[in-house]
Amino acid sequence: MHSDIEDTNSGWKNTVFRILLVTTTLAISAYLIGLIFWPIGFIAWLIIGVGGTLFFIVRQHARNTVYRCVECNNEFKISALIDFFSPHTPNSKYLKCPKCNKRGWQIEIG
């Protein structure tokens, strides 16, 4: 059990480090691009920055979440692209089970 706690802490530290790295890089690049190519550079940076941050969040969610099929109880993961585009609620997502091929509101289990 102690090793599980260390793995969780290590994962959180890694995630926080990556978020700080991305935020710092975006802030410095925004300042430089804003000075050089105002206002088009700032708008481009804003689109890239928001899109990149959103992609990072969705990718992390897809990597760390498993879904359970309501029909056959199969547990499966999905790609970041499917995670981004599929309809969802706070606890489920409308997906097709890879085992039984039934579409439904699959339950998110962590």
Buried (B, 14 or more C-beta within 10 A) or exposed (E): EEEEEEEEEEEEEEEEEEBEEBEEEBEEBBEEBBEEEEEEBBEEBBEBBEEEBEEBEBBBBBEEBEBBBBEEEBEBEBEBEBBBEEEBEEEBBEBBBEEEEBEBBBBBEE
